[in-house]
Every structure is written in C-alpha cells, then in structure tokens.
Amino acid sequence: MQIIILGAGQVGSSLAQHLSSEANDITVVDHDGAVLRELQERLDLRTVMGRGSHPDVLERAGAADADMIVAVTNSDEVNMVACQVAYTLFHTPTKIARVRTASYLQHEDTLFRQDALPVDVLISPEQLVTDYIYRLIRHPGALQVVDFVGGRLEMVAVRAYYGGALVGHELRELAEHTPGIHTRVAAIFRHGRPIKPTPDTVIEPDDEVFFLAAPKNVRAVTRELRELDKPYKRIMIAGGGNIGRRLARKLEQHYQVKIIERDPARCRMLAEELDHAIILRGDAAAEDLLREENIEAVDVFVALTNDDEANILSAMLAKRLGARKVMSLVNRPSYAQLVESGIVDVAISPQQVTLGALLTHVRRGDIVAVHSLRRGAAEALEAVAHGDRKTSKVVGRRIGEIRLPEGTQIVAVVRGEQAIMADPDTVIEPEDHVIIFVADKRHIADVERLFQVGITFL
C-alpha cells in the first residue's frame, strides 16, 4: 500500500515506524529537514520536505498514486486543507486527518463530507486519550483496557499478584472459580516475554495477563489475578487543558473530581463549563497544595499537562504523599518505559492510543478495530470474516485447523448478539467478528492475509 504521512511528529513517526516494517511504501512529509533525515536513517521510507497542504509538495510525495493520505501535523487547518487538495487534485481514495479543535468536531456530520471537507476518517487524539483513561478508572487495577464490538467486550491487562485466587494455580481453574462468566485469557507475558496460555499454564506472581470479558465481568476476573482494588471515588487531575477538561466532564457525574490548573483564565473557563468538579488554581507539583487538598485520600491522581517532566514529577510527588494510584501522560516513548518500571503506576502514551485508531484504517482485510498493546510490540484486532470455505482461509474451519502465526491467538468470535469465547472446535462462519491477539506485530501481515478473500484457495 502506498501511504503518505503528513507530519513527522510523535504520532506521524510512530505510524511510519509501524507501517514501514510491514511492506508498505511510506512517504513522510514535514517542513523540518533534520527530523526527516533522522527518520530516513532509521526507517526504510521516502521523505519530502515542505508543507503538506501545498499541491506541489503533495505531487512530489506521490499523491497521484497514493492509496491513502494520513494528515497528522500539529495544525488542524493544514490537515483539513491537505485532505481537500488530495481529493480535488489527486483523487486520493482514503484521507485521514487529525483534528483536535472541539469547535470543528461539534459540526463533524456537516463539515466532513465529500461535498464539503472530504475527510474520510477523523482522528481526535484528545478524545481517544480521554476514553482510554476513563476505562482505566472504571476498572481499578488494570494496566490497559481496550474495547471491541462497540464496547460489548473488553480486553484488560492486569499484573498478577499474591492474593489473587488463581495465582499459583493452573489456568484451567479459572472456569471453576468464575461459574457463569465467559472469559478467555488471550496472552501472558512473563519477564517481558510472551507465553502461550494453555489449560495447564500456572499463573505466577508478576505475570502480565491479558484477558477478554464483558465489561460487567471484568472485576470478577480481575479478582482471580490480584487482590481487588476498591472502586475509585476521588479523582484529582493535574492540568485543565483539552484532555483534562474532557476527562473531568466525563467523570464528574459519578466521581468526586478536582482539577489543578495554573492559568487563571483557564480556571475561570473550567469553572463555567463544569457542573460539579472543583477547580483549584495552583501548581500540581506544590507539596503544600497537595497536602491541603488531602492527597492521601485521593484514589487516582492523573497528570495531564503538556509537559512530560512536570507530569512525571507531580505524579511521583502525589504517590509519595499517599495517592492510591497515579497516572501520567507521557509523550516521549523512552520516558514511558522508564516511569512505568515502578515510578508511576500507569504511563499514558497519546501516540500509542492514537496509533490503534489509525491502524484500523490501514490494515488489509476487513479490520474494524486495532489496538496497539505493550508499547506497540503487540496488537489486538477485530476482523470480519467474509467468503466461504473455498474463498477464505478461515470461514467454515475450526480454529484448531487454522494455521495461525506463532504467538497469535483467536480469542473470541462474535456472531450477531452472541459472544463465543474461542476454543479449538469453534467454527468460524461468514460475517463473524473475530478477535485476535498478536503477541509479535511482525506477524500482522500473515494475520491480514488470513482474512482476505480470494477467488479460490487450494
């Protein structure tokens, strides 16, 4: 696939890195020559220097032959105009734009149409990150939570600890411990390496376990893997920017929410817009302020400013002063890996959250959801099976007879309103939604080929 990525920032670079290793023809456009040179030294791709919305720059990038343009520059306006130019002059089939301004998104149905601004797919990082954090708060103890089939199923990552009923026991006992609950362990990572889950696999302390279940059953399954955290009630947010404001609005009806914001004008705006959240003007890294606001009684402290260092330091301070759980928004991948080693409970990478939404529209075959897991090393996909036994490698076949790449598991099959936790005898039927865990993203292309329909397969 020929793909042009406009913008070599964190999101654009992450996407380029993922796609260039999957036999795609990638061109990255940016006005910063130094960033482009660094990318070209690391990755197998083309680069073009210039502004992505200019017709001559798009022409040099090969827009006339491109299958897709992904506009993820820091400017909403550049992204939207680039899609318009690509559509009008080059007839590019698929146009994806990152749009962050809420004012544009409020008129999404009217603005972003083929007869107006021809953007096929809108990506709003702030909303994606807000939803991601909300799911983490809804499921205490989870390291990562992603959803499938419109939220009917969730894949949850938790770290196993002593106190969980299943720790030290074989995986087959999970069904005995949770009668009437449909769940499936998709993967286990031990000391950073994937282990194929089998009925006789023994769960060990510190294992990172990914399981799939309906949202209402997540807490019961989590209880099997670790001592259950009490539901969260008190949330403190450091930073009242776009993500902080959206998260507070989403939480304030059901949680006690406080926002710490330094800018007085922003504080006034937040106070006018939010109904129940308490707005505090000050520095989230000020120990006196945190103590005054009873940080030791806070269930979750979430640092969401635009400054990685400020987020990490305020989260560390909050943890030291007694906050139960601390999360930090971290843009730099190297920081994210460092702080999640024990300094901060959960490091939230906007690039990884956004990447999954972008990959959904890049993957071959009918892929309706993609989630990047474990800092991009693994993926979980929701694919729709089409065709019949003659034209498909999966339809009409038992899962046990499908040749899956190493480390790949078919976790569940959703057929209409029925969710079926997969086993070797489960037969995949046409139009089934199939949820797959891929422990090593190098096998993604093999998984995609499984779900592509051909004229015939021998």
VOGU-3710 file (C-alpha; in Angstrom, 3 decimals, decimal comma):
1> mqiiilgagq> 0,000/0,000/0,000  1,294/3,477/-0,871  0,778/5,772/2,109  1,718/9,431/2,558  2,088/10,616/6,154  1,939/14,379/6,651  3,725/15,384/9,842  6,794/13,748/11,390  5,870/14,446/14,997  5,369/11,767/17,627
11> vgsslaqhls> 2,215/10,325/16,024  3,492/10,514/12,441  6,862/9,000/13,365  5,246/6,173/15,357  2,898/5,371/12,485  5,760/5,446/9,957  7,794/3,081/12,125  4,923/0,594/12,374  3,977/0,659/8,717  7,454/0,725/7,159
21> seanditvvd> 8,161/-2,710/8,672  5,052/-4,203/7,032  5,950/-3,988/3,322  4,208/-0,652/2,768  5,551/2,127/0,547  5,760/5,042/3,003  6,473/8,711/2,282  6,717/11,183/5,165  6,252/14,938/4,573  7,413/17,573/7,046
31> hdgavlrelq> 8,941/21,060/6,970  11,733/20,076/9,391  14,642/18,645/7,398  16,551/17,436/10,473  13,609/15,335/11,667  13,195/13,821/8,198  16,889/12,922/7,978  16,731/11,188/11,341  13,679/9,208/10,224  15,309/8,191/6,959
41> erldlrtvmg> 18,385/6,943/8,779  16,259/4,667/10,974  13,495/3,509/8,641  13,026/2,285/5,076  10,922/5,140/3,667  10,953/8,261/1,476  10,827/11,790/2,809  9,750/15,085/1,247  10,429/18,446/2,873  7,663/21,038/2,649
51> rgshpdvler> 4,193/21,967/3,880  1,786/19,086/3,464  -1,148/21,203/2,304  0,720/22,604/-0,733  -0,185/20,950/-4,051  3,420/20,869/-5,318  4,604/19,168/-2,128  1,850/16,539/-2,347  2,715/15,984/-6,007  6,392/15,393/-5,139
61> agaadadmiv> 5,278/12,998/-2,405  3,398/10,914/-4,995  -0,187/11,822/-4,128  -1,356/10,914/-7,651  -0,538/7,244/-6,977  -1,143/7,108/-3,221  -3,756/4,809/-1,717  -4,013/6,882/1,447  -3,014/10,193/2,980  -2,710/10,450/6,760
71> avtnsdevnm> -2,546/14,117/7,829  -1,265/14,295/11,416  0,563/17,632/11,529  0,168/19,907/14,558  -2,250/22,135/12,625  -5,900/21,130/12,179  -6,182/23,577/9,293  -3,187/22,142/7,429  -4,574/18,630/7,894  -8,011/19,561/6,571
81> vacqvaytlf> -6,707/21,549/3,595  -4,293/18,731/2,707  -7,225/16,298/2,505  -9,147/18,773/0,329  -6,202/19,191/-2,063  -5,583/15,429/-2,196  -9,232/14,830/-3,052  -9,627/17,610/-5,615  -6,322/17,393/-7,479  -5,155/13,820/-6,978
91> htptkiarvr> -8,337/11,822/-6,256  -6,673/10,067/-3,331  -9,032/7,227/-2,247  -8,637/7,452/1,545  -7,964/10,623/3,524  -7,404/10,613/7,288  -6,995/13,819/9,294  -6,123/14,508/12,903  -8,483/17,232/14,137  -8,246/18,377/17,746
101> tasylqhedt> -10,283/21,580/17,958  -13,636/20,876/19,614  -15,340/23,592/17,569  -14,677/21,663/14,346  -15,683/18,343/15,867  -19,041/19,732/17,036  -20,014/20,061/13,361  -18,482/16,772/12,247  -21,502/15,495/10,293  -21,908/18,745/8,338
111> lfrqdalpvd> -18,291/19,751/7,778  -16,540/16,489/6,968  -18,333/15,187/3,889  -17,287/14,636/0,299  -19,187/17,762/-0,809  -17,620/19,911/1,953  -14,278/18,956/3,571  -13,592/15,481/2,126  -12,078/13,777/5,173  -12,928/10,079/5,246
121> vlispeqlvt> -11,704/9,424/8,787  -11,368/11,920/11,655  -8,900/11,201/14,449  -9,237/13,183/17,683  -6,300/12,260/19,966  -7,734/14,134/22,929  -10,996/12,190/22,813  -9,209/8,872/22,317  -6,934/9,507/25,310  -9,889/10,675/27,423
131> dyiyrlirhp> -11,821/7,475/26,689  -8,714/5,388/27,403  -8,161/6,966/30,832  -11,868/6,671/31,639  -11,733/2,906/31,042  -8,710/2,619/33,342  -10,549/4,478/36,095  -13,651/2,343/35,603  -11,576/-0,835/36,103  -9,323/-0,380/39,181
141> galqvvdfvg> -6,056/-2,300/38,961  -5,986/-2,518/35,149  -2,808/-1,616/33,260  -4,576/-1,309/29,920  -8,193/-1,592/28,775  -9,341/-1,689/25,129  -12,774/-2,451/23,747  -14,244/-4,436/20,868  -17,609/-4,830/19,147  -18,788/-1,374/20,183
151> grlemvavra> -17,790/-1,873/23,826  -19,550/-5,217/24,323  -16,233/-6,918/25,070  -13,102/-5,521/26,704  -9,538/-6,786/26,716  -7,872/-5,979/30,019  -4,238/-6,255/31,097  -3,540/-6,787/34,793  -0,419/-7,766/36,717  -0,893/-10,928/38,782
161> yyggalvghe> -0,061/-10,638/42,480  -0,275/-12,827/45,560  -3,811/-12,507/46,833  -5,395/-13,443/43,516  -7,207/-16,791/43,751  -5,656/-18,056/40,500  -2,038/-17,091/41,272  -0,008/-20,277/41,709  -2,763/-22,345/40,071  -3,381/-23,718/36,592
171> lrelaehtpg> -5,341/-21,632/34,134  -7,955/-24,376/33,752  -9,222/-23,483/37,251  -10,414/-20,058/36,067  -13,681/-21,549/34,762  -14,271/-23,321/38,085  -13,655/-20,108/40,047  -15,951/-17,974/37,848  -19,011/-20,092/37,006  -21,380/-18,468/34,527
181> ihtrvaaifr> -18,797/-15,905/33,400  -17,491/-16,143/29,836  -13,851/-15,125/29,679  -10,657/-16,114/27,888  -7,006/-15,395/28,649  -5,508/-14,053/25,420  -1,851/-13,830/26,428  0,576/-13,977/29,314  3,846/-12,035/29,416  6,425/-13,313/31,906
191> hgrpikptpd> 9,601/-11,273/32,381  8,623/-9,392/29,232  8,308/-12,497/27,041  5,036/-13,959/25,724  3,861/-17,353/26,947  1,124/-19,214/25,099  -1,715/-19,723/27,592  -2,804/-23,352/27,871  -5,103/-25,040/30,406  -2,093/-26,283/32,419
201> tviepddevf> -0,254/-22,927/32,449  0,407/-21,862/36,051  -0,102/-18,145/36,744  2,919/-16,739/38,553  3,230/-13,501/40,539  4,176/-10,515/38,367  2,784/-12,133/35,184  1,140/-9,596/32,879  -2,144/-11,231/31,902  -4,427/-10,118/29,052
211> flaapknvra> -7,988/-11,432/29,257  -11,216/-10,792/27,365  -14,613/-10,428/29,046  -17,811/-8,411/29,006  -17,371/-5,121/30,935  -19,700/-6,282/33,726  -17,482/-9,350/34,316  -14,061/-7,644/34,273  -13,994/-7,097/38,038  -14,765/-10,748/38,806
221> vtrelreldk> -11,963/-11,974/36,529  -9,519/-9,383/37,902  -10,211/-10,741/41,397  -8,762/-14,084/40,281  -5,436/-12,472/39,358  -4,799/-9,941/42,102  -6,238/-8,560/45,303  -9,126/-6,434/44,163  -8,774/-2,664/44,424  -11,725/-0,802/45,894
231> pykrimiagg> -13,726/1,205/43,337  -12,330/4,669/42,816  -14,282/7,681/44,100  -11,927/10,668/44,386  -10,041/11,765/41,269  -7,507/14,604/41,092  -6,475/15,908/37,653  -3,316/17,969/37,156  -3,842/20,186/34,105  -7,065/21,659/32,803
241> gnigrrlark> -6,214/21,518/29,101  -8,292/19,774/26,449  -7,794/16,276/27,861  -8,177/17,330/31,498  -11,387/19,225/30,715  -12,870/16,343/28,689  -11,977/13,799/31,376  -13,468/15,920/34,165  -16,699/16,340/32,213  -16,896/12,572/31,677
251> leqhyqvkii> -16,190/11,765/35,326  -17,928/14,491/37,339  -21,378/12,894/37,412  -20,133/9,744/39,155  -16,865/10,729/40,869  -15,573/13,496/43,108  -13,291/15,438/40,754  -10,718/18,174/41,434  -8,653/19,920/38,752  -5,421/21,787/39,484
261> erdparcrml> -4,674/24,420/36,825  -2,095/27,223/36,861  -3,674/29,589/34,325  -6,336/31,848/35,979  -8,204/32,409/32,707  -8,373/28,665/32,115  -9,601/28,173/35,684  -12,498/30,566/35,072  -13,411/28,796/31,848  -13,365/25,401/33,554
271> aeeldhaiil> -15,486/26,683/36,439  -18,094/27,965/33,992  -18,146/24,835/31,863  -18,097/22,086/34,506  -21,011/21,482/36,854  -19,589/19,544/39,794  -15,791/19,457/39,500  -13,794/21,639/41,928  -11,264/23,902/40,193  -8,064/24,775/42,080
281> rgdaaaedll> -5,645/27,410/40,840  -2,058/26,400/41,567  0,910/24,152/40,800  0,244/20,403/40,907  3,863/19,857/41,979  3,439/22,082/45,062  3,574/19,830/48,114  1,674/22,277/50,341  -1,248/22,447/47,901  -1,483/18,662/47,575
291> reenieavdv> -1,430/18,248/51,347  -4,096/20,929/51,796  -6,313/19,070/49,329  -5,886/15,768/51,197  -3,845/13,990/48,566  -3,633/10,939/50,856  -7,395/10,423/50,355  -7,212/10,645/46,540  -7,873/7,359/44,737  -6,394/8,400/41,366
301> fvaltnddea> -4,053/11,279/40,547  -3,842/11,900/36,779  -1,169/14,282/35,441  -2,298/15,657/32,066  -0,297/18,830/31,393  1,671/19,412/28,176  4,988/18,938/29,990  6,259/15,356/30,394  8,682/16,244/33,165  6,030/18,166/35,113
311> nilsamlakr> 3,620/15,246/34,761  6,145/12,701/35,986  7,332/14,814/38,918  3,831/15,718/40,111  2,726/12,072/39,829  5,792/10,936/41,810  5,073/13,530/44,488  1,406/12,561/44,684  2,392/8,909/45,066  4,872/9,718/47,827
321> lgarkvmslv> 2,241/11,775/49,660  -0,250/8,915/49,678  -2,349/8,873/46,468  -3,516/5,281/45,817  -2,888/5,250/42,082  -1,022/7,728/39,878  -1,145/8,048/36,100  0,932/10,318/33,911  0,568/11,484/30,329  3,972/10,862/28,729
331> nrpsyaqlve> 4,738/11,778/25,120  8,328/10,553/24,897  8,458/6,744/24,442  11,723/6,479/26,392  10,121/8,247/29,364  7,060/5,994/29,237  9,145/2,826/29,519  11,200/4,332/32,347  8,408/5,613/34,572  6,215/2,527/34,261
341> sgivdvaisp> 9,038/0,431/35,742  7,818/1,488/39,181  7,908/5,270/39,479  4,370/5,768/38,101  1,563/3,198/38,094  0,396/3,853/34,536  2,157/5,860/31,817  -0,294/7,001/29,139  1,183/7,428/25,656  -1,038/9,525/23,341
351> qqvtlgallt> 0,900/8,158/20,368  0,105/4,536/21,196  -3,564/5,291/21,874  -3,896/7,244/18,607  -1,904/4,660/16,666  -4,546/1,980/17,112  -7,247/4,211/15,620  -5,018/4,955/12,621  -4,017/1,331/12,075  -7,674/0,301/11,906
361> hvrrgdivav> -7,914/2,069/8,543  -4,533/0,910/7,233  -4,787/-2,812/7,841  -5,668/-5,019/4,869  -8,834/-7,104/5,004  -11,998/-6,047/6,811  -10,418/-4,876/10,081  -12,846/-2,871/12,215  -10,669/-2,296/15,305  -6,951/-2,299/16,075
371> hslrrgaaea> -5,367/-1,702/19,475  -1,650/-1,234/19,994  -0,522/-3,055/23,163  2,646/-3,231/25,241  4,169/-0,073/23,755  3,456/-1,229/20,200  5,104/-4,658/20,460  1,747/-6,486/20,318  -1,663/-5,826/18,775  -5,248/-6,912/19,264
381> leavahgdrk> -7,516/-6,829/16,221  -11,181/-7,258/15,415  -11,586/-8,694/11,905  -14,737/-9,611/9,983  -14,677/-12,993/8,226  -16,056/-12,983/4,666  -16,486/-15,574/1,927  -16,852/-19,328/2,257  -14,608/-22,357/2,667  -13,415/-22,056/-0,953
391> tskvvgrrig> -12,561/-18,364/-0,906  -11,460/-17,876/2,717  -8,713/-19,395/4,831  -10,836/-19,115/7,994  -14,546/-19,379/7,130  -16,023/-22,842/7,613  -12,970/-24,024/9,526  -12,394/-24,999/13,125  -9,983/-22,681/14,891  -7,810/-25,694/15,661
401> eirlpegtqi> -7,169/-26,299/11,949  -6,326/-22,666/11,064  -2,574/-22,137/10,688  -2,015/-19,142/12,932  1,366/-17,394/13,162  3,460/-18,060/16,268  2,202/-16,182/19,314  -1,184/-15,449/17,702  -4,436/-16,438/19,385  -8,050/-16,241/18,206
411> vavvrgeqai> -9,630/-15,167/21,471  -13,333/-14,827/20,687  -15,924/-14,904/17,924  -18,917/-12,559/17,976  -21,860/-13,802/15,931  -24,770/-11,404/15,936  -25,596/-10,827/19,601  -23,686/-13,915/20,755  -20,103/-13,691/22,048  -18,303/-17,041/21,881
421> madpdtviep> -15,035/-17,491/23,762  -12,911/-19,401/21,272  -11,670/-22,969/21,632  -10,083/-25,306/19,032  -13,506/-26,685/17,986  -15,146/-23,288/17,370  -16,070/-22,963/13,678  -15,856/-19,510/12,088  -18,898/-18,574/9,985  -19,355/-15,815/7,371
431> edhviifvad> -19,660/-12,286/8,862  -18,356/-13,376/12,274  -16,355/-10,716/14,115  -13,142/-12,433/15,159  -10,973/-11,010/17,958  -7,291/-11,863/17,596  -4,297/-11,255/19,863  -0,939/-10,965/18,075  1,947/-11,138/20,545  4,521/-10,104/17,912
441> krhiadverl> 3,413/-7,411/15,474  5,825/-8,794/12,845  3,135/-11,402/12,152  0,417/-8,832/11,425  0,720/-9,242/7,638  0,177/-13,024/7,993  -2,973/-12,412/10,040  -4,262/-9,909/7,484  -3,814/-12,455/4,697  -5,886/-14,983/6,613
451> fqvgitfl> -8,890/-12,633/6,466  -8,537/-11,567/2,825  -10,976/-13,179/0,435  -9,530/-14,721/-2,733  -11,035/-16,210/-5,846  -10,119/-19,654/-4,566  -7,745/-21,273/-2,150  -6,215/-24,643/-2,932
//
